[in-house]
Amino acid sequence: MLWGVGLAAPRSCVADLSRNRSLSLGWCAGPEEPPPAFYGGEIVAFPLAGGGAGGTMAALGSDSWWKKTLYLTGGALLAAAAYLLHELLAIRKEQELDSKDAIILHQFSRPSNGVPSLSPFCLKMETYLRMADLPYQNYFDGKLSPQGKMPWIEYNHKKVYGTEFIIDFLEEKLGVNLNKHLGPHERAVSRAVTKMVEEHFYWTLAYCQWVENLHETRKMVSLFGPFSDLLKWILCHLTKGIVKREMYGHGIGRFSEEEMYTLMEKDMRTLAGLLGDKKYIMGPNVSTVDATVFGHLAQAMWTLPGTRPERLIKGELINLAMYCERIRRKFWPEWHHDDDNTLYESEESSEASKTYSPLQDFSFYSRTETFDEEGNSISQTPDTDYTGHSLFDSDVDMDDYRDHEQCK
């Protein structure tokens, strides 16, 4: 009878599948790679039934064989899915980037529902660039910053991370400043609003987007390929787990769902009260805080169908909806949402005049080159509501808007 010698360990062992090693009746390793270390095991001898590997596995027991098979198969599938996910997200990663005198904006890929981004911070950053009229180039490579976040930029071969630091960098290098018309008190209020939105309101939005309304968010995620549905499922559920864990660490995730929505409603009501009937948050002129507020409110407006924040912004807090429409139509003229209707079109507008271009992807964009807001007639400008009033004016009749909504 043939006998084999093995090691019985009280704990499970993990094999590194990233190297070309094979584990059968022995361990094969390179000359510079030491054999694996096993701790707390005992040397045992067992008979080799028939002298083959099948007898070895039989001697080790059927449960052990199936467990190993399950672990290896599951690990291989996860590794393959992770690899495909990386390849799909790393769009155009093979191309050389030349950021000399050019702003390269790294952000997540466009979602499939026509909204520029499912990330409030990516939408904030791109909206800011349009508000400041800075030409930029999108790069959807899926590569996160060293802090594990999006977006980030490259300019003259310098990489800058974090939207606040990006804006400071652009103001210093390019001399742009959307807040130059604000006084010290208004600047302080602007920063306080920014921190409320980014450090508090954001988390309740993330919960609604990636936890409660995950099934709808998954439909908007844009991935292509033979395993796109599987990859979207994996990506969305991984994001759900990350959001829940980070919300718990933040502290807001330790409240009940109803309590979190109560906090969300308070934030939205605060924004609505601060905006009032003004064109923008801080008055008649756009400022940096508007990019922040719009980036977040746009998620409630266009990416959370049927949820409480959408019902709130399109119902009681209608001035926030008008504010979002105002910014969208001025700084995103090519962003056409599927739910658009004739509310903001005159009766004289013809179908031929309603032309829309796709969202900018890998090309340079400059607002002044693509949108002229000096159109004289209603049919030539998208910035009027159904009554003919300009969406940029502060005297839009909200009662007329509500009456029109009820008649639809």
N, C-alpha and C positions, 0 to 999 in steps of 0.2 A: 504493500500500500504506500502511495506517495503522500508525503506530509508537507504542509505549508506552514510558514511562520508569518505572523502578522502582529499588528499592534492594536489593542483594544483601548480606545480612549473614552473617558467618561463624558467628554464634551464634544460637540460637533466641530468638524474641521472645515475650513473654507479654502478652496483651491483657487489660485489666481489664474483665471482663464485668459489673461491678456498676454501670456507667454506661451511659446510652443513647447508644452510639456505634455507628457502622456502618463497616465496612472493606470497600469494594468496589474501585472504581477510584480512590477518594480517601479522605481521612480527614475525618469530620464531627465537629466539637467545638463546645462552647459558647463564648461570648465570653470567659469567664474561665478556660477550660480550655486550656492550651497543648497543642499537638500532641505526640505521644510522641517521645521522644528515641531515636535509633538510634545505636549506637556501633560503630565498626570496620567499616562497610559501604562498598560501592562503588556508584555510580550506573551502571546498565546500561540499554541500549535493546533492545527486542525487538519483533518484528512482531506485530500483532494479526490473527490469522487470522479473517477474517470480520468484524473490527471489534467483536466481542462479548466478554462476560466469559468465555464458554466457551472462546474462543480464548486468552484470557489464561491460564486455568488449564491449558489444553493446553500452552501455551508454557512454563509454569513446571514442567511435568512431572507425570505421574500419581502418582508417589510422594509428591510434596509435597502434592497435593490430598488423597490418602487419609490422609496423616498429619494434616493439618489437620482433616479431617472427624472422624477418630478422636479427636483431642485435644478438639475442641469438644464432640462427643457425650459422651465420657467425663466431661468437666468439667461438662456440663449435668446428667448423671445423678447425679454425686456431689453437686452443689449442691442438686438436688432432694431427694436422700436426706437430706442434712444438714438441709435445711429441715424436712422431714417429721419427722425425728428430734427436732429442737428443739421442734416443735409438739406431738409426742406426749409428750415428757418434761415440757414446761412446763404441767403440769396446773393448771387454775384460775388461771393467771397473771393473768387479767383481773380477778380479785376483789381488792377492797381489804382489806388486812390491818390490823386494829386490835390491836396487841399491848399495850394498856394493861392492866396487872395480869394479863396472860395470857402463858404460855410458848408461843411458836410454834416448833415443831420442824420445821426443813427437812431432809428426807432423801429418799433414793431411793424410788421406788414399790415397793409390795409385790410380791414375786415370786409366781409362779403355783402354787407347791407348798405354800402354807400357812405357810411360815416368814416371820416379820415382815420380815426383811431379809437380803440376800446380803452386806451390808457389816458386818463385825464392829464397826466404830465406830458405825454407826447403831443397831445392836442394843444395843450397850453403853449409848448415851446414853438410848435409850427405856427400857431396863431400869432404869437408874439413876433416872429420873424416877418409875418405878413403885415402886422400892424406897424412895425418899424420900417417896412418896405425894404427889407434886406434880401437880396437874391441868395438862394440856398439850393442845395442839392440833397434830395432824400437818398438814404442808403439803408435798405431793409435787410441787413445782414444777420439780424438776430443776436449779435454779439453784445453782451451786457458790459456795463462799466465795471471797473475793479470793485466797486461797492455792490455789484449785482443788480444794477438798476438801469432803467431807460428813462429818458433819452440821454444822449451825450453828443458832443460835436467835435469836429476837427477844423482847425483854421490855421493856415500857414504851418501845417505839420505839428501843431500843438493840440493836444487833447484836453477837453474841459468837461467835467462831469457835474451833474446836478443842475437843475434849471435855474436856481438862484445864482449860482456861481457862473453859469453860462451867460446870463443876462448881465451880470456885473462885468464879465470879461468883454462882451460885445460893446457895452457902453464905454469901456476904457479904450478899446482898440479902434472902434469905428465911430465913436462920438455920438452914438444914438442915445436918446433919453426920452422915453414916453412920459416921464414924470416931471419934466422941467417946468410945467405950468402949476405944479402942486406946491403949496406952502408947507412949512414944517409940521403943522397940525394935520394937514391932509396926508402927508407922507406917513405919519405915525398911524393914522387910521387905516391907510392902505395896507401897511405891513400887518397890522392886527387882523384885518379881514383875511389877508393872505394866509396867515398862520391858522386861523379858524378853519378855513376851507381845506388847507393841505394837511393839517395835523388832526382834524376832528371829523369834518364832513366827509373827507375822502374815505375814511374807514367804513362808515355806514354805507356809502356807495359801493365800496368793494364787497361788502357783505351781500348787498342786494344783487350785485352783478355776478359774483363768483360762487355764492353759496345758495341763496334762496332761488335765484333766477338762472341757475347754471344751465338748464336745458335750453333756454333761449339764447344765452351767451354762446353756447357751443355751436349753434346754427350760424352765428356771425363770424366765428373764427375761420380764417381763410387758410386752408392747407390743401395741397394738391398731391396727387400720386395714388398708387394702387392701395395704399394703406391709410388714406387720409382720414377716414372715419375712425379707425382705431387710434390714430395719432391724436386726433382732436379729442377723443375720449380721454386718452392718457394725459394730454396736456391740460385739459380743463380740470380733471380731478386732482392732478398734482398742484395746480394753481389753487384749487379750493382748499387743499390741505395747508398750503403755505399761508394763504390769507387767514384761515382760522387760527393757525399757530401764531402769526404775527399780531393778529387782533387781540389774542389772549395776552401776549406779552405787552402790548400797548396798554391794555387794561379795559378798553371798550368792549372787547370780546367776552368779558366776564359777566356782562349783563344779559338779560333775556332778549329775545328778538323784539318783543314789544317795546322794551326800554330803549333798545338801539334805534328803533324807528321813531320813538319820541324825541330822541336827541337829534336825529336827522331832520325832523319836522321843525324843531326849534332853530336849527341852523338855516334852513330854507326860509323860514319866516323872518329871520334876522336879515338875510340878504334882500328879501322882498321889501322890508321896511327901509333898509338903507338905500335901495335903488329908488323907491318911490316912483315918481313919474319922470325921472331924469333919463337922459339918453344912455349914460354910462354910470358906473358905480360912483365915481368921484365928480361927476358933473357933465358938462356938454362935450368934453374932449376925452378921447380914449386914453387910458393909462395902463401900466403894467398889470395892475390888479384885475383888469378886465380880461386879460388873457387867461389868468388863473381861474377866475370865476366861470368864465365861459367853458374852459376845458373840463370843468367838473359838472356844471349844470347841463352841458350838452349830453352827458351820459344819461342823466335822468330824462332828458327830453327825447332822445332818439335811440337809446340802446336798452331801455328797460320797459318793454311793452307790457301794459297791464299791471304794473307794480304801483305801490303807494307813492313813491316819489314822482312817477310820471303823472299819475292822477292829480297830485297836488300842484305840480308846476303847470299843467294844462287846464287846471280848474280854478281853484281859489287864488293861487299865486300867479295869475295870468300875466302880470307885468314882467315876471322872470321869463316866461315863454316869449313875449314880445322882444325882450332884451336878447335872448338867444337868436331869434330870427333876425334881429337887426344886425348882429355881428356876423352871422352866417352869410347873409346876403351881401354884406359890404366886403368882407375879407375872404369869403369862400364862394365866389360867384359860380364856380363849376360844381359845387356840392349840391346835387339835386337829390332830395330824399323821395323815396317811393310813395310816401304818404302825403306829399305836397298836393294841394288842391288850388282852386281859384280864389282862395281867400285874399291873397295878396296880388291878384291880377285884376286889371280893369276889364270891363265887358268888351272893350274895343280890342283887347289883346287877341291876336290870332295864334293858332297853333304853330304857324311858321316862325313866329317871333320867339317861341319858347325853345331855344336851343341851348343845350348844355354840353360842356366838354368834360371828359373824365378827369378824376382827381389826378394831380401830378404825382408821378412815381419817381423815375430815375432821371428826370430832366431838371434843369434849372428853372426856378420860378421867381418871378418878380411881379408884384401886384400891379404896379403901374404899367406893365407891358400887356396885361391881360384883362384889365377892367378899367373902364372909364366911367366914373360916377357923375359925369356932367351931362347925362342924357336929359333932354328937355321934356319929352312927352312920356306919358305913363308907360306906353308900350315899349319904350327904349330903355327903361331902367327897371331893375328888379327891386327897387327900394321903396315901394309904395304898398300900402295895404288896400283892401277892397274898396275903401272909401275915397282913395286917391291921396290920402295923407302920407307924408314921408315917414318911413319907419325910423329915420334918424331924428325926427322931431320929438320933442318931449310932450306934445299936446295930443298924442294919439288918444282917441276917445275909447277908453276901456269898456264903457257901457255898451257902445255900439259893437265892439268885438264880442262881448259876452252874448248879446242878443243874436248876433250872426252865428255864433257857435251853437246856440240852442236851436236855431232854425235848420241846422244841417241834418 
